[in-house]
């Protein structure tokens, strides 16, 4: 039983070392860059959700509203390009 526990401990240590190495390999972002990245990801998520709703809706008024929202999201995303 102790042997199985030891191998799991070694496996956990290897996993932690890989995670630390991967984290160190990522470029360090300034707080401003992190905020921009987070905002862009949020906009992309909102856009994907809007497109999904647009595909599913059959109501013409709701469709028009979603199309306007999609246009607005695309304009905001252009600022990050």
PETA-V93246 format. One line per field, one symbol per residue. psi: psi as a letter, one per 30 degrees, with the letter a starting at -180 (. if undefined). Layout:
psi->???
This chain:
psi->eeeeeeeeeeeeeeeeeeeeeeeffkkkkleeeeeeeeeeeeeeeeeeeeeeeeeflfkeeeeeeeeeeeeeeeeeeffg.
